[in-house]
Amino acid sequence: MKELEWPSPFTRIGPAFPNESDAHGGNCDELHHGRSGLGVWCLNADGLLEDCSGTSFAAPLLSREAAIAFLELQRACAPGTRIYAATVKAFLALAAVPYPTKTRMRKLSERTLGFGKTTADRIANPTAESAVFIWQGLVQHSDDIVRINVPIPREWLDTADQPRLRIACAWDTPVNSAARSRWGCRKMSVKLRPGAYGDALDGSRAKHPIHPLWVRQFDLDRERLAAQQIKSPPETWTLEVAYEQSADYLPSMEFAPQQRVGLALELFDAAEEGTSPQAAVQALPIAATLIRLSQSAVPIAVPIKVRGR
């Protein structure tokens, strides 16, 4: 409370748990018993401090940005298609600005599941320094692989000093309280290939790969591509999206094998005076078609079935 813009003292740190939505309101412990010293203090109408129930004052601010993102992205959907919650989560994670790491808060920041402070303003007012692509779709089964064409202009790769590709992936996974250490029953994997049959490019690891929201980064500079035997990078790369079963489902429920997934990708130059990829992307013949989000081939009408006992 004494440090400006520090996270709430009730910010969840460490691995996520299936009962994350049941977290205490600040004035109770994990067993929902009152304890002195906890709680959220704020000013009432009389200007006096009082203990108020609530998990965090950041929650309504993040909900506001999510609501704006839903409205803005829905305009890019074809008739009959709705924006996925996973797509909004992926974009907000990509647009997040990390908290400062050169302060005494650094150790805490490294242990949180959060990505920093985010905003939906970049949808209506995109930055000129990078190019962002958004995709959403269905993975039909754990044996299914979805291949997405990602335009990465060769002209920009040749002129950028430190070309990078960031990928934020989000999905709504079934959970099982018997697998607390794994959190989700499904784990999404994304592989970037220079073409349909090229070797997958190495990238950074996800901070929490089992958690249903992660961000990875791929180094696309010439030395890195040459080290992976990519001498002539293509104009269109292939992104392979699939999921695997990481834990058993809850025995009392049946889940459809289809999996919704949302992706947000960003091309940027990490150099101090980097080259923007915007002009090169807009010059591609495919650019005129990158105005609509894909439509689900098979809608999920009832994603969860509850068995009778």
Backbone bond lengths (Angstrom), bond angles and torsions (degrees), N, CA, C in turn:
res aa  C-N    CA-C-N  psi(-1)  N-CA   C-N-CA  omega(-1)  CA-C   N-CA-C  phi
1 M - - - 1.461 - - 1.519 111.87 -
2 K 1.330 118.57 -22.99 1.456 121.00 -177.06 1.525 112.64 -87.21
3 E 1.313 118.03 -13.14 1.458 122.10 -176.98 1.521 109.86 -108.41
4 L 1.326 116.88 127.12 1.460 121.76 -178.29 1.527 111.07 -64.33
5 E 1.349 115.93 131.49 1.462 125.15 175.35 1.531 113.62 66.88
6 W 1.322 117.32 17.06 1.466 118.31 171.16 1.526 108.26 -72.62
7 P 1.346 117.87 154.30 1.468 119.16 179.12 1.525 111.09 -68.12
8 S 1.317 115.22 159.79 1.461 120.44 177.28 1.524 109.91 -57.92
9 P 1.335 117.91 144.55 1.472 119.19 177.01 1.520 112.94 -63.58
10 F 1.335 117.40 -10.15 1.459 120.47 178.81 1.523 111.97 -102.40
11 T 1.342 117.07 12.76 1.455 120.25 176.37 1.517 109.65 -60.93
12 R 1.329 116.45 129.16 1.468 119.45 -179.09 1.522 109.64 -71.83
13 I 1.310 115.71 131.29 1.452 121.19 177.06 1.513 108.95 -122.45
14 G 1.331 116.30 163.13 1.454 120.96 179.82 1.511 111.56 82.65
15 P 1.336 117.51 -168.31 1.468 120.63 -178.11 1.514 111.90 -67.79
16 A 1.313 115.02 151.92 1.462 119.60 179.01 1.521 110.76 -78.22
17 F 1.326 115.87 160.02 1.460 121.41 179.81 1.519 109.06 -127.81
18 P 1.351 117.44 154.69 1.463 119.36 -179.86 1.521 112.94 -61.26
19 N 1.348 118.48 -26.95 1.466 119.93 -178.00 1.516 111.23 -96.01
20 E 1.328 116.54 33.50 1.461 119.82 -177.25 1.523 111.22 -62.03
21 S 1.325 118.06 -32.86 1.455 119.83 179.88 1.516 111.92 -71.39
22 D 1.332 118.98 -13.79 1.455 122.89 179.25 1.517 112.07 -98.77
23 A 1.327 118.05 19.60 1.458 120.73 -179.75 1.519 110.03 -61.02
24 H 1.325 116.10 147.38 1.461 120.31 -176.46 1.526 110.24 -66.29
25 G 1.314 116.35 160.36 1.452 121.68 -175.31 1.504 114.63 -83.77
26 G 1.318 118.49 10.93 1.447 120.05 177.23 1.513 113.11 106.40
27 N 1.347 118.33 -34.31 1.452 120.20 -179.29 1.521 112.10 -103.28
28 C 1.326 116.81 11.26 1.459 122.03 176.60 1.525 108.99 -131.81
29 D 1.331 116.59 154.64 1.455 119.90 177.14 1.517 109.20 -87.32
30 E 1.364 116.01 -168.68 1.463 119.91 -175.86 1.531 112.37 -65.28
31 L 1.333 117.52 -20.56 1.468 121.61 178.65 1.526 111.52 -96.38
32 H 1.323 116.92 10.59 1.457 123.26 179.14 1.529 111.78 63.33
33 H 1.332 116.40 32.58 1.457 122.33 174.35 1.525 109.02 -102.77
34 G 1.322 116.14 137.95 1.448 119.40 -179.53 1.520 112.27 -66.48
35 R 1.304 115.99 140.00 1.467 121.79 177.71 1.517 109.41 -136.92
36 S 1.314 115.81 139.44 1.451 119.17 179.41 1.527 110.36 -73.73
37 G 1.324 115.02 146.58 1.453 119.72 -179.05 1.515 113.53 95.46
38 L 1.346 117.34 -14.10 1.462 120.44 177.03 1.520 109.38 -96.87
39 G 1.322 116.03 172.85 1.455 120.03 177.25 1.512 112.48 116.97
40 V 1.322 115.20 164.91 1.460 122.76 177.84 1.519 108.03 -108.92
41 W 1.317 116.93 119.32 1.462 121.65 -177.94 1.521 109.90 -98.41
42 C 1.329 115.72 133.49 1.462 120.52 178.15 1.520 108.76 -147.50
43 L 1.307 116.09 172.63 1.460 121.85 -179.40 1.523 109.92 -90.34
44 N 1.339 116.76 133.12 1.459 120.27 176.10 1.524 109.96 -87.94
45 A 1.334 116.19 -172.60 1.466 119.88 -176.73 1.520 112.83 -64.50
46 D 1.339 116.53 -22.98 1.465 120.63 179.59 1.522 112.37 -90.58
47 G 1.346 116.93 3.21 1.453 120.25 -179.97 1.506 114.46 79.81
48 L 1.340 116.77 16.27 1.462 121.15 -179.88 1.522 109.85 -103.63
49 L 1.333 116.23 145.94 1.458 120.72 177.75 1.516 110.48 -75.25
50 E 1.330 115.85 136.42 1.452 120.11 175.84 1.521 109.34 -147.12
51 D 1.342 115.26 157.20 1.455 122.27 -178.08 1.524 108.89 -82.07
52 C 1.331 117.05 121.19 1.460 121.67 -178.85 1.526 109.71 -115.01
53 S 1.318 116.14 144.92 1.455 120.66 178.74 1.517 109.76 -82.27
54 G 1.317 117.18 137.84 1.463 121.39 178.95 1.506 110.10 161.75
55 T 1.321 117.18 149.53 1.463 120.04 -177.05 1.512 111.83 -80.33
56 S 1.339 117.90 -38.56 1.455 119.52 -176.56 1.510 109.02 -171.11
57 F 1.322 116.25 142.55 1.454 120.00 174.95 1.519 111.30 -75.98
58 A 1.338 118.05 -9.96 1.455 121.02 178.04 1.517 111.79 -78.18
59 A 1.341 118.38 -22.03 1.466 121.10 -175.46 1.529 113.02 -59.05
60 P 1.344 121.02 -49.30 1.475 118.50 179.37 1.518 113.21 -66.26
61 L 1.338 118.15 -28.78 1.457 119.81 178.29 1.522 110.46 -68.55
62 L 1.318 117.06 -42.14 1.465 120.20 177.76 1.528 110.43 -68.18
63 S 1.332 117.41 -37.37 1.469 120.44 177.53 1.524 110.74 -62.49
64 R 1.333 116.93 -36.98 1.459 120.10 177.53 1.520 111.40 -62.12
65 E 1.339 116.74 -45.69 1.468 120.02 179.85 1.523 110.75 -65.14
66 A 1.343 117.31 -37.34 1.465 120.04 177.92 1.525 110.91 -64.99
67 A 1.339 117.45 -40.57 1.461 120.46 179.47 1.527 111.05 -64.09
68 I 1.330 116.97 -40.77 1.470 120.25 177.55 1.524 110.37 -64.29
69 A 1.333 116.40 -41.38 1.462 120.18 179.29 1.523 111.27 -63.37
70 F 1.323 117.59 -39.27 1.467 120.54 176.83 1.527 110.56 -59.34
71 L 1.326 117.56 -46.58 1.456 121.09 -177.76 1.524 111.59 -65.23
72 E 1.328 116.22 -43.60 1.460 119.64 -177.12 1.532 111.71 -69.17
73 L 1.334 116.88 -44.44 1.466 119.63 -177.51 1.521 111.99 -72.77
74 Q 1.347 118.09 -26.72 1.452 119.83 178.98 1.521 111.18 -62.39
75 R 1.336 117.21 -27.20 1.460 120.85 179.11 1.521 111.83 -67.98
76 A 1.325 117.57 -20.49 1.461 120.95 179.22 1.521 112.19 -91.49
77 C 1.335 117.32 0.95 1.465 120.68 -178.55 1.523 110.61 -89.11
78 A 1.322 115.51 144.29 1.456 120.26 174.30 1.524 109.77 -69.78
79 P 1.334 118.21 158.74 1.467 120.16 178.44 1.528 111.14 -55.76
80 G 1.322 116.28 134.63 1.454 121.30 -179.06 1.508 114.67 88.02
81 T 1.320 117.80 -2.55 1.458 122.14 179.98 1.516 109.26 -110.24
82 R 1.315 117.11 137.65 1.456 122.35 177.74 1.514 109.35 -113.60
83 I 1.309 115.10 149.52 1.453 120.34 178.12 1.526 109.23 -72.89
84 Y 1.314 117.50 138.90 1.456 122.08 178.95 1.518 110.02 -81.52
85 A 1.326 115.89 147.98 1.460 120.34 172.15 1.525 110.07 -62.96
86 A 1.338 116.68 -35.31 1.464 120.16 178.70 1.520 111.25 -63.33
87 T 1.329 117.77 -34.56 1.462 121.07 178.85 1.519 110.88 -66.09
88 V 1.328 116.74 -42.37 1.459 120.81 177.72 1.524 110.71 -63.89
89 K 1.326 117.17 -42.04 1.462 120.11 179.31 1.524 111.18 -62.97
90 A 1.325 116.22 -40.69 1.462 119.35 -179.74 1.525 110.68 -64.16
91 F 1.333 117.29 -43.52 1.462 118.97 -179.15 1.524 111.34 -66.28
92 L 1.339 117.82 -43.62 1.463 119.98 -179.24 1.519 111.36 -64.02
93 A 1.335 117.25 -33.04 1.464 119.72 176.13 1.519 110.73 -69.09
94 L 1.335 116.92 -38.24 1.462 120.58 179.64 1.528 111.17 -67.54
95 A 1.339 116.64 -36.79 1.460 121.20 -176.88 1.519 112.87 -84.11
96 A 1.319 118.26 -3.87 1.462 120.80 -176.03 1.524 111.39 -69.96
97 V 1.315 115.07 143.73 1.466 122.41 175.76 1.522 107.84 -103.57
98 P 1.330 118.42 118.92 1.475 119.81 -176.80 1.521 111.70 -61.77
99 Y 1.319 114.42 151.21 1.452 119.66 176.01 1.524 109.86 -70.21
100 P 1.321 118.34 156.22 1.466 120.22 -179.48 1.523 111.44 -56.82
101 T 1.310 115.68 139.07 1.469 120.05 -178.38 1.516 112.50 -112.77
102 K 1.344 118.38 3.32 1.462 121.22 -179.98 1.524 111.66 -100.65
103 T 1.312 116.76 18.50 1.457 121.03 179.51 1.516 109.26 -114.75
104 R 1.333 115.35 -176.18 1.465 120.25 177.35 1.526 111.62 -67.55
105 M 1.314 116.94 -9.24 1.461 120.90 179.74 1.525 111.68 -85.01
106 R 1.316 118.59 -2.10 1.459 121.29 -172.35 1.524 112.01 -58.97
107 K 1.327 117.65 -46.78 1.456 120.12 -178.18 1.526 111.54 -61.56
108 L 1.339 115.91 -39.79 1.463 118.98 178.32 1.519 110.79 -66.50
109 S 1.334 116.68 -41.07 1.462 120.26 -179.36 1.521 111.75 -62.08
110 E 1.318 117.29 -35.51 1.455 120.87 -179.05 1.523 112.02 -69.43
111 R 1.309 117.56 -20.30 1.461 120.76 -175.63 1.526 113.44 -100.83
112 T 1.292 117.87 -5.49 1.458 119.67 -178.85 1.517 110.85 -85.01
113 L 1.325 114.32 160.01 1.464 120.78 175.65 1.516 111.18 -88.09
114 G 1.329 117.09 -7.69 1.449 120.16 -176.09 1.519 112.62 -77.56
115 F 1.354 114.77 166.78 1.461 121.63 -179.55 1.523 111.87 -113.00
116 G 1.341 117.81 -1.20 1.442 121.05 179.81 1.515 111.51 115.68
117 K 1.322 116.74 -157.31 1.456 123.29 -179.18 1.522 109.21 -92.96
118 T 1.332 116.55 128.93 1.461 119.69 -174.32 1.518 111.17 -123.07
119 T 1.315 115.24 165.27 1.456 122.24 178.61 1.521 109.04 -151.81
120 A 1.333 115.29 152.06 1.467 121.16 177.07 1.512 112.17 -93.69
121 D 1.323 118.13 5.29 1.458 121.88 -175.17 1.523 112.05 -63.96
122 R 1.331 117.59 -25.34 1.465 119.77 -176.80 1.525 113.06 -69.75
123 I 1.324 118.26 -13.04 1.468 119.42 176.84 1.525 109.92 -72.22
124 A 1.328 116.18 -49.83 1.464 120.07 -179.61 1.518 111.78 -80.10
125 N 1.323 117.20 -29.01 1.467 121.49 -178.61 1.528 109.36 -128.30
126 P 1.322 117.37 75.76 1.473 119.79 -177.81 1.520 111.25 -66.32
127 T 1.330 114.55 149.61 1.457 119.69 177.70 1.522 109.85 -78.26
128 A 1.327 115.50 149.59 1.462 121.03 -178.27 1.516 112.37 -81.97
129 E 1.340 117.73 -12.02 1.455 120.47 -174.93 1.522 113.72 -82.92
130 S 1.326 118.02 -11.52 1.459 120.11 -176.55 1.517 110.00 -144.62
131 A 1.338 115.05 169.56 1.465 121.97 176.01 1.522 107.95 -124.84
132 V 1.328 116.56 128.47 1.462 122.15 -175.31 1.523 109.30 -115.10
133 F 1.336 115.85 133.76 1.460 123.05 174.98 1.529 107.89 -117.93
134 I 1.334 116.66 139.89 1.460 122.04 179.04 1.519 108.52 -124.25
135 W 1.319 115.92 134.41 1.469 121.69 -179.43 1.515 108.90 -139.02
136 Q 1.320 116.10 145.32 1.461 121.17 172.26 1.521 108.80 -142.62
137 G 1.314 115.76 150.05 1.460 119.49 -179.12 1.507 111.95 -176.52
138 L 1.332 115.08 -169.67 1.461 122.40 -176.81 1.518 110.03 -118.38
139 V 1.306 115.90 136.74 1.462 121.94 165.60 1.524 105.55 -99.51
140 Q 1.318 116.53 115.68 1.450 120.32 -168.62 1.526 113.77 -67.90
141 H 1.336 117.14 -32.16 1.469 120.34 -174.11 1.520 108.19 -158.32
142 S 1.317 117.14 164.59 1.460 120.57 178.72 1.525 112.10 -65.20
143 D 1.344 117.73 -19.84 1.464 121.26 176.66 1.528 112.32 -91.60
144 D 1.326 116.99 -2.20 1.461 121.28 -176.72 1.527 110.31 -89.09
145 I 1.334 116.43 145.85 1.464 123.15 175.62 1.526 107.84 -125.37
146 V 1.319 116.23 123.63 1.460 122.24 177.69 1.516 108.04 -97.75
147 R 1.321 116.84 127.50 1.465 122.01 -179.64 1.525 109.30 -110.16
148 I 1.312 115.97 127.16 1.460 123.26 -176.56 1.519 108.66 -118.64
149 N 1.309 116.93 133.06 1.463 121.80 175.84 1.526 109.91 -83.84
150 V 1.321 116.18 122.48 1.469 122.11 -178.77 1.528 108.67 -113.69
151 P 1.330 118.81 115.11 1.475 120.09 178.90 1.526 111.37 -76.56
152 I 1.331 116.55 118.56 1.463 122.79 174.90 1.522 106.09 -125.65
153 P 1.319 118.83 100.59 1.477 121.17 -173.20 1.530 112.09 -59.50
154 R 1.323 115.77 131.17 1.464 120.92 177.32 1.524 110.88 -65.56
155 E 1.324 116.42 -33.72 1.465 120.47 178.98 1.528 110.97 -60.59
156 W 1.333 116.64 -41.30 1.466 119.99 179.56 1.524 111.43 -70.58
157 L 1.334 117.68 -38.24 1.460 120.74 177.54 1.523 111.43 -61.15
158 D 1.331 117.16 -33.94 1.463 120.25 -178.78 1.526 112.33 -75.45
159 T 1.330 117.52 -26.70 1.471 120.07 -175.71 1.526 113.04 -100.53
160 A 1.330 118.36 -23.22 1.469 121.09 -178.24 1.526 110.20 -74.40
161 D 1.313 116.60 141.16 1.460 121.04 179.03 1.521 111.82 -77.33
162 Q 1.326 116.87 -43.35 1.462 121.63 -178.58 1.526 109.59 -135.62
163 P 1.338 117.28 70.28 1.470 119.32 -178.87 1.521 111.36 -67.69
164 R 1.306 115.69 136.44 1.463 121.62 -178.30 1.527 109.55 -136.69
165 L 1.323 114.63 153.79 1.464 122.03 172.74 1.517 108.05 -128.02
166 R 1.323 116.76 119.11 1.463 122.24 175.16 1.513 108.97 -102.73
167 I 1.335 116.12 138.28 1.455 121.71 -179.85 1.521 108.78 -128.26
168 A 1.323 115.94 124.04 1.461 122.18 172.67 1.522 108.12 -107.14
169 C 1.311 116.68 128.00 1.466 122.26 -176.90 1.521 108.97 -124.04
170 A 1.329 116.55 133.04 1.467 121.59 178.93 1.522 108.78 -137.42
171 W 1.299 115.97 146.38 1.466 120.81 177.99 1.519 108.67 -154.13
172 D 1.326 116.29 157.85 1.457 122.66 178.94 1.521 107.95 -99.96
173 T 1.302 116.04 104.75 1.454 120.48 -173.36 1.521 112.01 -102.50
174 P 1.330 118.04 142.65 1.461 119.06 169.21 1.523 109.92 -63.60
175 V 1.325 116.26 149.79 1.457 121.01 -179.91 1.516 109.44 -125.26
176 N 1.316 114.72 159.89 1.461 121.90 179.87 1.519 107.81 -141.27
177 S 1.344 116.42 122.33 1.466 119.99 -177.33 1.523 112.23 -65.15
178 A 1.347 116.81 -15.65 1.468 118.94 177.60 1.520 111.92 -77.78
179 A 1.319 117.85 -10.43 1.473 122.00 -179.54 1.525 108.98 -121.33
180 R 1.317 116.43 61.25 1.464 121.13 -176.00 1.524 111.82 -62.84
181 S 1.317 117.40 -37.54 1.457 119.28 -175.36 1.521 112.20 -70.88
182 R 1.340 117.28 -19.09 1.462 120.87 -177.90 1.518 112.57 -100.06
183 W 1.299 117.98 -18.20 1.458 124.62 179.30 1.513 112.51 65.21
184 G 1.315 120.06 -65.80 1.453 122.02 -175.17 1.516 111.92 -105.07
185 C 1.327 116.20 150.97 1.461 121.30 177.21 1.528 111.84 -83.93
186 R 1.331 117.46 -13.02 1.459 121.52 179.49 1.527 109.56 -129.23
187 K 1.312 115.32 144.97 1.459 122.29 -179.17 1.522 108.96 -125.54
188 M 1.333 116.41 121.47 1.453 120.89 -179.82 1.525 110.03 -85.41
189 S 1.322 115.68 143.18 1.460 121.82 175.83 1.522 108.97 -127.78
190 V 1.328 116.23 141.79 1.459 122.80 179.44 1.525 108.52 -129.59
191 K 1.330 116.98 128.73 1.455 121.95 178.43 1.526 109.45 -123.56
192 L 1.330 115.59 133.45 1.456 121.86 179.35 1.516 109.22 -103.95
193 R 1.342 116.48 122.40 1.462 121.74 -177.31 1.534 110.33 -125.60
194 P 1.337 118.09 144.13 1.477 121.19 175.24 1.520 110.28 -81.23
195 G 1.324 117.10 67.94 1.450 121.41 -173.55 1.515 109.88 114.33
196 A 1.325 115.34 171.97 1.465 119.51 -174.92 1.521 113.24 -68.35
197 Y 1.334 117.90 -27.35 1.458 119.75 -172.86 1.530 112.86 -120.50
198 G 1.313 118.71 9.30 1.460 120.99 178.97 1.519 111.72 -77.11
199 D 1.311 116.07 164.02 1.458 121.06 177.26 1.520 109.96 -69.87
200 A 1.336 115.83 144.53 1.459 121.15 -179.40 1.526 110.34 -67.82
201 L 1.319 115.48 140.28 1.464 121.83 -179.42 1.524 109.60 -81.69
202 D 1.333 116.00 137.69 1.459 120.19 176.93 1.525 109.69 -72.64
203 G 1.321 115.98 141.43 1.459 121.49 178.06 1.510 110.92 -140.15
204 S 1.316 116.06 179.71 1.459 119.73 177.78 1.524 109.79 -68.77
205 R 1.310 115.08 156.61 1.457 119.99 179.54 1.521 110.43 -85.54
206 A 1.319 115.61 151.06 1.458 120.22 175.13 1.525 109.13 -70.08
207 K 1.321 115.77 142.03 1.458 120.35 -178.12 1.519 110.91 -62.58
208 H 1.333 116.33 -42.46 1.467 122.12 176.57 1.526 106.79 -135.85
209 P 1.332 119.40 87.16 1.469 121.45 -171.29 1.516 114.50 -62.58
210 I 1.338 118.47 -25.76 1.455 120.19 -179.47 1.520 111.12 -81.62
211 H 1.324 117.27 -29.08 1.461 120.39 179.50 1.522 109.44 -63.41
212 P 1.349 119.13 136.56 1.482 121.28 -171.81 1.520 114.63 -75.73
213 L 1.315 117.64 35.76 1.459 122.44 172.85 1.518 107.58 -162.73
214 W 1.333 116.65 115.42 1.454 119.90 178.78 1.524 109.91 -143.70
215 V 1.343 114.98 162.85 1.461 122.83 178.52 1.518 108.24 -129.46
216 R 1.337 116.15 129.48 1.461 122.02 176.79 1.522 109.36 -124.40
217 Q 1.325 115.58 159.75 1.464 121.03 -178.87 1.522 110.02 -132.14
218 F 1.347 115.70 140.81 1.457 122.23 -179.77 1.526 109.04 -119.45
219 D 1.326 115.31 132.93 1.457 122.74 178.33 1.525 108.49 -88.16
220 L 1.342 117.10 122.12 1.466 121.57 -175.32 1.520 112.88 -114.30
221 D 1.353 118.09 17.40 1.462 117.59 -177.91 1.528 111.09 -72.66
222 R 1.309 116.63 165.12 1.465 122.13 -170.68 1.525 111.97 -61.68
223 E 1.338 117.77 -41.50 1.463 120.14 -178.88 1.524 111.30 -64.35
224 R 1.329 116.48 -40.32 1.458 120.02 -179.57 1.523 111.16 -67.81
225 L 1.324 117.38 -41.67 1.457 119.94 179.03 1.526 111.25 -67.08
226 A 1.342 116.80 -38.42 1.461 119.71 178.42 1.514 111.20 -65.38
227 A 1.342 117.24 -35.05 1.458 120.56 178.79 1.520 111.75 -65.99
228 Q 1.324 116.82 -24.63 1.463 121.01 178.29 1.524 111.75 -102.27
229 Q 1.336 115.89 22.55 1.459 122.95 175.34 1.514 112.99 61.55
230 I 1.341 116.83 34.45 1.467 121.65 175.48 1.522 106.37 -109.26
231 K 1.331 116.50 90.60 1.456 121.34 -175.26 1.527 112.29 -84.13
232 S 1.313 116.48 -34.93 1.464 120.93 -179.27 1.534 108.44 -127.45
233 P 1.323 117.97 91.31 1.467 119.90 -177.68 1.521 111.27 -64.76
234 P 1.316 117.86 142.32 1.467 121.06 -179.55 1.532 110.92 -78.86
235 E 1.332 115.36 168.68 1.460 120.82 174.84 1.529 111.14 -76.69
236 T 1.332 116.49 -27.75 1.457 121.68 -178.34 1.529 109.05 -124.22
237 W 1.320 116.67 121.12 1.452 123.05 177.62 1.532 109.39 -97.70
238 T 1.318 115.80 164.39 1.456 121.26 -179.05 1.525 109.48 -113.87
239 L 1.329 115.05 127.88 1.457 121.50 176.62 1.523 108.44 -109.00
240 E 1.317 116.77 117.78 1.465 121.92 -179.51 1.526 109.77 -98.48
241 V 1.330 116.04 125.60 1.460 122.56 -177.49 1.521 108.16 -119.33
242 A 1.312 116.63 128.56 1.463 122.05 179.34 1.522 108.32 -152.43
243 Y 1.331 115.70 167.13 1.467 119.13 174.66 1.517 109.39 -134.84
244 E 1.315 114.28 155.41 1.458 121.13 177.75 1.518 109.83 -128.74
245 Q 1.319 115.22 155.85 1.452 120.92 179.88 1.524 108.87 -78.92
246 S 1.340 117.01 120.02 1.464 120.91 -179.71 1.519 113.00 -106.34
247 A 1.330 118.29 -14.82 1.464 122.09 178.48 1.522 108.48 -158.74
248 D 1.310 116.56 158.71 1.461 121.22 178.62 1.521 110.51 -72.16
249 Y 1.336 115.13 151.09 1.455 120.42 176.87 1.528 110.33 -75.07
250 L 1.327 114.20 163.38 1.456 119.55 174.18 1.529 109.05 -62.14
251 P 1.337 119.38 128.13 1.478 120.58 -173.81 1.519 114.05 -59.79
252 S 1.326 118.03 -26.87 1.464 120.04 -175.96 1.526 113.14 -84.55
253 M 1.336 118.02 1.80 1.464 120.68 -177.86 1.522 111.00 -131.92
254 E 1.327 115.01 152.18 1.451 121.92 172.81 1.521 108.37 -116.77
255 F 1.327 116.44 131.91 1.450 121.23 -178.08 1.529 109.58 -114.73
256 A 1.334 115.53 138.86 1.455 120.63 176.75 1.527 109.16 -63.52
257 P 1.323 118.15 144.32 1.468 120.07 179.80 1.520 113.54 -68.73
258 Q 1.331 118.27 -16.68 1.456 120.88 178.94 1.527 110.93 -68.09
259 Q 1.311 115.21 144.44 1.453 120.59 -179.06 1.522 109.91 -131.25
260 R 1.326 116.45 121.41 1.457 120.74 174.10 1.531 109.31 -77.35
261 V 1.317 115.68 142.80 1.453 120.22 179.76 1.524 108.64 -147.27
262 G 1.319 115.42 142.12 1.463 121.66 176.29 1.516 110.01 -124.16
263 L 1.328 116.51 138.05 1.461 122.17 -178.35 1.523 109.64 -127.27
264 A 1.319 115.51 141.20 1.467 122.46 171.71 1.520 107.05 -129.30
265 L 1.333 117.02 123.34 1.458 122.45 -176.34 1.523 109.28 -119.22
266 E 1.322 115.88 143.05 1.461 120.52 -179.14 1.519 110.07 -135.01
267 L 1.340 115.90 124.93 1.463 122.93 172.25 1.526 108.26 -95.93
268 F 1.332 117.79 130.08 1.462 120.58 178.73 1.519 109.53 -156.52
269 D 1.314 114.71 162.13 1.459 122.76 176.55 1.519 107.49 -104.76
270 A 1.342 116.99 118.03 1.454 121.40 -175.13 1.513 113.26 -79.11
271 A 1.322 118.81 -2.93 1.462 121.19 178.81 1.523 110.16 -67.68
272 E 1.333 116.48 159.30 1.464 120.72 -177.07 1.523 111.13 -60.87
273 E 1.303 118.28 -41.61 1.467 122.87 174.15 1.527 107.71 -116.92
274 G 1.323 114.45 70.43 1.454 120.34 -173.16 1.518 113.61 -74.83
275 T 1.325 114.77 162.79 1.463 122.43 177.43 1.517 109.35 -92.90
276 S 1.309 117.53 125.18 1.455 121.52 -179.57 1.527 110.47 -71.65
277 P 1.334 118.36 139.28 1.468 120.48 177.12 1.524 113.46 -86.77
278 Q 1.338 118.02 -0.70 1.456 120.60 -173.31 1.528 112.97 -58.47
279 A 1.327 117.60 -49.46 1.470 120.18 -176.95 1.522 111.06 -62.73
280 A 1.335 116.87 -41.30 1.462 120.26 -179.28 1.522 111.49 -67.49
281 V 1.324 116.98 -37.56 1.469 120.16 178.79 1.519 110.65 -68.48
282 Q 1.337 117.06 -43.74 1.460 120.10 -179.09 1.520 112.34 -66.18
283 A 1.348 117.27 -23.94 1.461 120.57 179.95 1.517 112.79 -80.44
284 L 1.317 119.03 -11.05 1.458 121.45 179.93 1.529 110.78 -70.11
285 P 1.341 118.21 143.14 1.469 119.70 178.36 1.525 113.13 -60.19
286 I 1.333 116.94 -28.81 1.460 120.37 -177.66 1.514 112.51 -77.72
287 A 1.333 118.07 -10.03 1.463 121.16 -174.25 1.525 111.98 -60.09
288 A 1.322 117.32 -33.67 1.465 120.17 -177.68 1.519 112.51 -66.22
289 T 1.332 117.55 -19.88 1.470 120.61 -178.73 1.522 112.14 -94.72
290 L 1.322 118.08 -5.10 1.464 121.08 -175.82 1.519 111.21 -89.68
291 I 1.327 116.22 52.42 1.462 120.51 -177.55 1.520 111.86 -123.93
292 R 1.333 118.37 -3.61 1.457 121.39 -177.96 1.519 109.77 -131.00
293 L 1.342 115.18 139.69 1.454 119.48 172.73 1.521 108.87 -77.35
294 S 1.330 115.70 149.39 1.459 120.12 -176.39 1.517 110.58 -66.64
295 Q 1.328 115.03 151.48 1.460 121.31 -179.64 1.511 109.17 -98.25
296 S 1.328 116.26 136.54 1.457 120.80 -179.09 1.520 109.89 -64.36
297 A 1.335 115.63 130.12 1.460 119.70 179.69 1.520 111.20 -69.50
298 V 1.329 116.81 -39.72 1.457 121.87 -179.42 1.524 107.75 -128.56
299 P 1.345 119.08 111.28 1.465 119.82 -179.59 1.526 111.54 -69.76
300 I 1.303 116.00 148.81 1.470 121.54 176.27 1.519 107.01 -96.14
301 A 1.321 116.55 99.91 1.456 119.65 -178.14 1.523 111.24 -79.08
302 V 1.335 116.57 -46.12 1.461 121.75 -179.84 1.519 106.96 -127.65
303 P 1.322 119.20 92.68 1.464 120.15 -174.71 1.516 114.13 -72.69
304 I 1.348 118.60 -21.33 1.463 121.08 -176.13 1.524 109.09 -129.85
305 K 1.320 115.63 135.09 1.446 121.60 174.44 1.524 108.25 -118.01
306 V 1.332 116.19 128.62 1.452 121.61 -179.61 1.519 108.71 -102.16
307 R 1.307 115.63 123.67 1.465 119.98 -179.59 1.517 111.16 -76.95
308 G 1.313 115.23 149.45 1.463 119.93 171.25 1.511 110.92 -82.03
309 R 1.293 116.20 143.25 1.470 119.81 -178.88 1.529 109.98 -88.53
